[in-house]
Amino acid sequence: MTRTSRRPARTTIITSTLVAAALCLAPVTPALAAGAADTPAAAEQAATEYSAALAATPWETTAATDQDGNPVALDDARAANFVGWAYFKQGGTFTMYTLDDKPKMQGDWTVAPDGSSRWIAAKNDAGDVLFERTVPIVTLTADEFTYRVIDQADPTQWVDIVHTPTTHQEPGTIDYSAALAATPWETTAATDQDGNPVALDDARAANFVGWAYFKQGGTFTMYPLDDKPKMQGDWTVAPDGSSRWIAAKNDAGDVLFERTVPIVTLTADEFTYRVIDQADPTQWVDIVHTPTTHQEPTGGGDTGGETNPGGGGGETPGGTGGTGDGSTPTPEPGDTGGADGTGGTGTTGGTGATGGTGDAAAAAPGGTAPDGAKGHTADTLAATGGSGLLVSAAASALAILGGAILFVRRALAGARG
């Protein structure tokens, strides 16, 4: 009787203990692991991270692809309106410029909480809204920002506009005079209107080659590459960085000539100005300078070289067209409105992408792109959560299992007794 009653008891104890242990070791489901990310606080954190990613760096348009993954040239009509520099500020405002640093548009921006779309409202200088646009985001990470421009007439056709981080300083925020005076410059290259290299001893460039020292006080000195004195005088840069003016002077301080040239590039790494042929303004040469540590030659003085048009040496008058004064640049445009691109020169009505609506494509319901794919990649800045829960669950399971084994041993010992 006693043996008969102990066996069921022992079997019941062992079975119950093993079931409990099995339940403890059951894997944590994805729903449980992700539960922490489904809270309002986690959603708010994810939204903050997407906005922070867009505002963390200036962006440059570097590529475009169509719906089949084929490259689209940045000057292609499907992409050209969306090419430039973009600066999304932490406070929710933005500014955009063409790649030649001309103002394009300004206004307000937001990113959808799930990172699926970006909204902008372009405004004029008075703060009036010119247009609004929402585009689906394809990728938004620290290394890439890509949004989709969908053809309104045929939604199966689109172009993805790819941006990558840049160190390009926002135009209009640079102290151009300080940038020019920050370093000595050496002429290192020249290119023509077609982008072809021009030899530095080519007659179109030779007069502009040498060392240049622009002093903080507004004076300058220049020397050919053999360190012979070339000229001296005064200089200024236009506040918007669009042009540089010099007045060459002799030792007595008399002005020998003045010249204004359009600036193509002025950064900490490059100073390039344009010399335009006065006889044919469609022809020009861009004179490229880069920073140098070459110490300024001493013992110079007024050489009179600048008074000899077409003479040798660096930035002497003459050169292309024999005037030395390439051209005065046209004024910078102000608030131009327009698309995410050329501002004022976009599609009909100046409102942006295909269809002339200015709203290239709103994010589809549920935050998905028109092809059904999520509006952002899996490696975007989503809050995954759950990792802490997994660790806690595993630790609890091991603790319970250990207790269960101990309990079984004691039960068996008691049963034997």
Secondary structure, 3 states (H helix, E strand, C coil): CHHHHHHHHHHHHHHHHHHHHHHHHCCCCHHHHCHHHHCHHHHHHHHHHHHHHHHCCCEEEEEEEECCCCECCCCCCCCHHHCCEEEECCCCEEEEECCCCCEEEEEEEEECCCCCEEEEEEECCCCCEEEEEEEEEEEECCCCEEEEEECCCCCCCEEEEEEEECCCCCCCCCCHHHHHHCCCEEEEEEEECCCCECCCCCCCCHHHCCEEEECCCCEEEEECCCCCCCEEEEEEECCCCCEEEEEEECCCCCEEEEEEEEEEEECCCCEEEEEECCCCCCCEEEEEEEECCCCCCCCCCCCCHHHCCCCCCCCCCCCHHHCCCCCCCCCCCCCCCCCCCCCCCCCHHHCCCHHHCCCCCCCECCCECCCCCECCCCCCCCCCCCHHHHHHHHHHHHHHHHHHHHHHHHHHHHHHC
